[in-house]
Every structure is written in structure tokens, then in C-alpha cells.
């Protein structure tokens, strides 16, 4: 290589001279895109990688997951020892189309409904008493969802009886839904507050003390 003077520039511009050396090859410059288009030798070329795509779970797969946790007949849900567990009513006939709730109770009315369940007032055909039955709106999604819902039953059974607590009667599951039977209260504090806009302060203290006594005696946090 030798430098040749540039025109009126104060510096020189390098110029390329030919060479007879067989070891020097003039390789044209190329971009990365051109290299990618040329590709790699076949023996070094890797198979194309499949592109991962986000998609919803297969509907049929989800359906069968739920079906695995659907009991066609009513069965007691309890975490107690077998000798202490409650039993289903003798009126129940699994071969009938009606559910256990329809066979053994007379519906009185709906008490309330939320995002996950509803509570109805029923009269037992066995003893003629009024009870409240809470049922889930949706069937179990999977085994984890079932375990989470059954924890409510376990918590009820862990609490010793107390006059200031709602009495838990029993729970059962049928066709993928959980049912919890408790005593029926005449009204809730929320209902009373809606009906009576002005509650005397001594009465409010009375309800507060009752709630605190339950919390202290049973360590409900």
C-alpha cells in the first residue's frame, strides 16, 4: 500500500494497489442480512425451531379434569373420625334424578347470593326445622379447587360449639358442588342495620362484646 496526495486536502487518501500474492483475496463486504440469506452449509444447518404460541387450554382437557372430581351421588364431607361423622338422610335415593337437597328439604326462599355461591332457606323433611344451606354456583374446576372449597368445612368442624356462633350441621357434595347446612338465623347484623338506621349505642356495644367473646374463646383470627 502507498499513499497518494489528495486534492487540496492536507491529508493523503490511501489507495489500493494490486498484488500478485495468491494468499491475499479481495473479499467483498457483506451485511448480516446477506450472510443470513446465503445460509450455512447443509451439514451445519440446524432444523427450524417451532415458534411457541400462547393459547387457551384445550376445552376438552379442562372438561375431563373437572369430570374427574364430580361425584354423581351425594356423599358426606367431613374431617372427623368415621364414628363422629354425620350421615345423610334416609330419605335420599341416589337412583332418582332429584338432588339430595331437593329430596330431603323443602325450599323456602333465597337468603342471598354472591359471586361464588348462594344461600337458601329450607325446611328439613326429617325434623321439620328450618335451616340455611349454602351451595357453590360453579362445579369444581380441578382437585386443587375442590380442596380449597372443602377447607371451609374443616374450619367449621374445628370450632367448638358456642352460643354466639352459627351452629354447623353438616356438609355434603354432589355433582361437583359443595353444600353446607347450618342453623338459620332470623337476620344478620347487616339486615338489622338496613332496617334500623339508628341503633342505640348500648346495643351496638352488646353486639361488639358478643363478637369479641367468640374471638377470644376460640382464637379466631
C-alpha contacts under 8 A as a table, 3 or more apart, distances in Angstrom:
res1	aa1	res2	aa2	distance
1	X	14	X	7.48
1	X	15	X	6.84
1	X	16	X	6.14
1	X	17	X	6.08
2	X	14	X	6.67
2	X	15	X	6.56
2	X	16	X	7.71
2	X	17	X	7.70
3	X	12	X	6.15
3	X	13	X	6.19
3	X	14	X	4.93
3	X	15	X	6.19
4	X	12	X	5.88
4	X	13	X	6.08
4	X	14	X	6.55
4	X	15	X	6.85
5	X	11	X	7.06
5	X	12	X	4.75
5	X	13	X	6.55
6	X	9	X	5.82
6	X	10	X	7.43
6	X	11	X	6.37
6	X	12	X	5.00
6	X	13	X	5.79
9	X	12	X	7.53
21	X	24	X	5.92
22	X	25	X	7.28
30	X	34	X	6.18
30	X	35	X	6.97
31	X	34	X	5.25
31	X	35	X	6.44
32	X	35	X	5.05
32	X	36	X	6.21
33	X	36	X	5.06
33	X	37	X	6.18
34	X	37	X	5.01
34	X	38	X	6.18
35	X	38	X	5.14
35	X	39	X	6.36
36	X	39	X	5.05
36	X	40	X	7.81
40	X	44	X	6.54
40	X	45	X	5.85
41	X	44	X	5.45
41	X	45	X	6.11
42	X	45	X	5.06
57	X	61	X	7.34
57	X	62	X	7.02
58	X	61	X	5.18
58	X	62	X	6.33
59	X	62	X	5.20
59	X	63	X	6.14
60	X	63	X	4.93
60	X	64	X	6.30
61	X	64	X	5.37
61	X	65	X	6.25
62	X	65	X	5.06
62	X	66	X	6.37
62	X	141	X	7.91
63	X	66	X	5.31
63	X	67	X	6.23
64	X	67	X	4.77
64	X	68	X	6.27
65	X	68	X	5.46
65	X	69	X	7.37
65	X	141	X	7.27
65	X	142	X	5.89
66	X	69	X	5.58
66	X	70	X	6.73
66	X	139	X	7.72
66	X	140	X	6.16
66	X	141	X	5.11
66	X	142	X	5.24
67	X	70	X	5.22
68	X	142	X	7.82
69	X	140	X	6.75
69	X	142	X	6.61
69	X	143	X	6.52
69	X	146	X	7.72
69	X	176	X	6.41
70	X	139	X	7.78
70	X	140	X	7.35
70	X	174	X	7.23
70	X	175	X	5.04
70	X	176	X	4.16
70	X	177	X	7.87
71	X	74	X	7.03
71	X	75	X	7.98
71	X	173	X	7.33
71	X	174	X	5.49
71	X	175	X	4.90
71	X	176	X	5.95
72	X	174	X	6.18
72	X	175	X	4.92
72	X	176	X	7.88
73	X	94	X	5.86
73	X	174	X	5.49
73	X	175	X	6.62
74	X	94	X	7.39
74	X	99	X	7.71
74	X	100	X	6.36
74	X	172	X	6.44
74	X	173	X	5.60
74	X	174	X	4.39
74	X	175	X	7.49
75	X	88	X	7.45
75	X	172	X	5.44
75	X	173	X	5.70
75	X	174	X	6.67
76	X	86	X	7.31
76	X	87	X	6.60
76	X	88	X	6.75
76	X	170	X	7.72
76	X	171	X	6.07
76	X	172	X	4.31
76	X	173	X	6.63
77	X	150	X	7.74
77	X	153	X	7.48
77	X	170	X	7.70
77	X	171	X	5.37
77	X	172	X	4.87
77	X	173	X	6.64
78	X	85	X	6.28
78	X	86	X	7.85
78	X	153	X	6.99
78	X	154	X	7.10
78	X	157	X	7.90
78	X	170	X	7.83
78	X	171	X	7.10
79	X	85	X	7.91
79	X	153	X	7.94
79	X	154	X	6.07
79	X	157	X	7.46
80	X	84	X	6.03
80	X	85	X	5.78
80	X	157	X	7.68
81	X	84	X	5.36
81	X	85	X	6.31
82	X	85	X	5.34
86	X	170	X	6.45
88	X	92	X	7.31
89	X	92	X	5.76
89	X	104	X	6.98
89	X	126	X	7.53
91	X	103	X	7.03
91	X	104	X	6.25
92	X	100	X	6.08
92	X	103	X	6.20
92	X	104	X	6.56
93	X	96	X	5.79
93	X	100	X	7.97
93	X	103	X	7.90
94	X	97	X	7.84
96	X	99	X	7.78
98	X	101	X	7.97
98	X	102	X	5.81
98	X	103	X	6.25
99	X	102	X	5.18
99	X	103	X	6.20
99	X	174	X	7.67
100	X	103	X	5.12
100	X	104	X	5.97
100	X	174	X	7.84
101	X	104	X	5.56
101	X	105	X	5.63
102	X	105	X	5.74
102	X	106	X	6.96
102	X	107	X	7.86
104	X	124	X	6.30
104	X	125	X	5.56
104	X	126	X	7.39
105	X	122	X	5.89
105	X	123	X	5.40
105	X	124	X	4.60
105	X	125	X	5.44
106	X	122	X	5.37
106	X	123	X	5.03
106	X	124	X	6.51
106	X	125	X	7.04
107	X	120	X	7.30
107	X	121	X	6.29
107	X	122	X	4.53
107	X	123	X	6.56
108	X	120	X	7.32
108	X	121	X	5.17
108	X	122	X	5.06
108	X	123	X	6.89
109	X	120	X	5.70
109	X	121	X	5.30
109	X	122	X	7.23
110	X	113	X	7.88
110	X	118	X	7.69
110	X	119	X	6.16
110	X	120	X	4.23
110	X	121	X	6.05
111	X	118	X	7.71
111	X	119	X	5.40
111	X	120	X	5.11
111	X	121	X	6.37
112	X	118	X	5.74
112	X	119	X	5.31
112	X	120	X	7.05
113	X	116	X	7.97
113	X	117	X	5.93
113	X	118	X	4.04
113	X	119	X	6.21
114	X	117	X	5.46
114	X	118	X	6.09
116	X	136	X	5.84
116	X	137	X	5.64
116	X	138	X	7.13
117	X	134	X	6.83
117	X	135	X	5.49
117	X	136	X	4.12
117	X	137	X	4.77
117	X	138	X	7.84
118	X	134	X	5.69
118	X	135	X	5.66
118	X	136	X	6.56
118	X	137	X	6.89
119	X	132	X	6.56
119	X	133	X	5.55
119	X	134	X	4.29
119	X	135	X	6.49
120	X	132	X	5.72
120	X	133	X	5.46
120	X	134	X	6.54
121	X	130	X	6.96
121	X	131	X	5.91
121	X	132	X	4.76
121	X	133	X	6.52
121	X	184	X	7.33
122	X	130	X	5.67
122	X	131	X	5.39
122	X	132	X	6.14
122	X	133	X	7.10
123	X	128	X	5.82
123	X	129	X	5.48
123	X	130	X	4.43
123	X	131	X	6.15
124	X	127	X	5.84
124	X	128	X	4.95
124	X	129	X	5.58
124	X	130	X	6.42
124	X	131	X	7.26
125	X	128	X	5.45
130	X	183	X	7.40
130	X	184	X	6.31
131	X	181	X	6.79
131	X	182	X	5.97
131	X	183	X	4.90
131	X	184	X	4.63
132	X	181	X	5.78
132	X	182	X	5.34
132	X	183	X	5.85
132	X	184	X	4.95
133	X	179	X	6.52
133	X	180	X	5.46
133	X	181	X	4.47
133	X	182	X	6.39
134	X	179	X	5.58
134	X	180	X	5.09
134	X	181	X	6.54
135	X	177	X	6.87
135	X	178	X	5.64
135	X	179	X	4.49
135	X	180	X	6.51
136	X	139	X	7.22
136	X	177	X	5.80
136	X	178	X	5.80
136	X	179	X	7.00
137	X	177	X	7.51
138	X	177	X	6.89
139	X	175	X	7.53
139	X	176	X	4.63
139	X	177	X	5.06
140	X	143	X	7.37
140	X	145	X	5.89
140	X	146	X	5.50
140	X	176	X	5.44
140	X	177	X	6.60
141	X	144	X	7.96
141	X	145	X	5.82
141	X	146	X	7.38
142	X	145	X	5.31
142	X	146	X	6.35
143	X	146	X	5.02
143	X	147	X	6.22
144	X	147	X	5.17
144	X	148	X	6.26
145	X	148	X	5.16
145	X	149	X	6.34
146	X	149	X	5.24
146	X	150	X	6.20
147	X	150	X	5.16
147	X	151	X	6.43
148	X	151	X	5.42
148	X	152	X	7.76
149	X	152	X	6.02
149	X	153	X	7.88
149	X	178	X	7.55
150	X	153	X	5.35
150	X	154	X	6.67
150	X	178	X	7.71
151	X	154	X	4.96
151	X	155	X	6.24
152	X	155	X	5.20
152	X	156	X	6.37
153	X	156	X	5.14
153	X	157	X	6.35
153	X	171	X	6.89
153	X	180	X	7.52
154	X	157	X	5.19
154	X	158	X	6.23
155	X	158	X	5.11
155	X	159	X	6.67
156	X	159	X	5.66
156	X	168	X	6.48
157	X	160	X	7.56
157	X	168	X	7.56
159	X	218	X	6.96
160	X	218	X	7.56
161	X	165	X	7.21
161	X	167	X	7.04
162	X	165	X	5.34
162	X	167	X	7.96
162	X	214	X	7.51
163	X	166	X	7.71
164	X	210	X	6.65
164	X	211	X	7.34
164	X	214	X	6.62
165	X	214	X	7.38
166	X	182	X	6.84
166	X	183	X	6.25
166	X	185	X	7.81
167	X	182	X	5.69
167	X	183	X	5.41
168	X	181	X	6.55
168	X	182	X	4.53
168	X	183	X	6.63
169	X	180	X	7.87
169	X	181	X	5.45
169	X	182	X	5.06
169	X	183	X	7.05
170	X	180	X	6.20
170	X	181	X	5.39
170	X	182	X	7.15
171	X	178	X	7.35
171	X	179	X	5.49
171	X	180	X	4.37
171	X	181	X	5.90
172	X	178	X	6.08
172	X	179	X	5.31
172	X	180	X	6.69
173	X	176	X	6.67
173	X	177	X	5.46
173	X	178	X	4.45
173	X	179	X	5.86
174	X	177	X	5.47
174	X	178	X	6.74
174	X	179	X	7.98
185	X	188	X	7.03
187	X	191	X	6.01
187	X	192	X	6.80
188	X	191	X	5.14
188	X	192	X	6.32
189	X	192	X	5.03
189	X	193	X	6.08
190	X	193	X	5.12
190	X	194	X	6.27
191	X	194	X	5.17
191	X	195	X	6.32
192	X	195	X	5.16
192	X	196	X	5.89
193	X	196	X	5.12
193	X	197	X	5.83
193	X	198	X	7.83
193	X	199	X	7.52
194	X	197	X	6.12
196	X	199	X	6.35
199	X	203	X	6.87
199	X	204	X	6.87
200	X	203	X	5.46
200	X	204	X	6.53
201	X	204	X	5.00
201	X	205	X	6.30
202	X	205	X	5.13
202	X	206	X	6.29
203	X	206	X	4.94
203	X	207	X	6.52
204	X	207	X	5.30
204	X	208	X	6.22
205	X	208	X	4.96
205	X	209	X	6.04
206	X	209	X	5.30
206	X	210	X	6.36
207	X	210	X	5.16
207	X	211	X	6.34
208	X	211	X	5.17
208	X	212	X	6.21
209	X	212	X	5.04
209	X	213	X	6.10
210	X	213	X	5.21
210	X	214	X	6.57
211	X	214	X	5.35
211	X	215	X	6.40
212	X	215	X	4.97
212	X	216	X	6.07
213	X	216	X	5.18
213	X	217	X	6.05
214	X	217	X	5.32
214	X	218	X	5.98
214	X	219	X	7.83
214	X	220	X	7.59
215	X	218	X	5.54
215	X	219	X	5.29
215	X	220	X	4.93
215	X	221	X	7.14
216	X	219	X	5.33
216	X	220	X	7.28
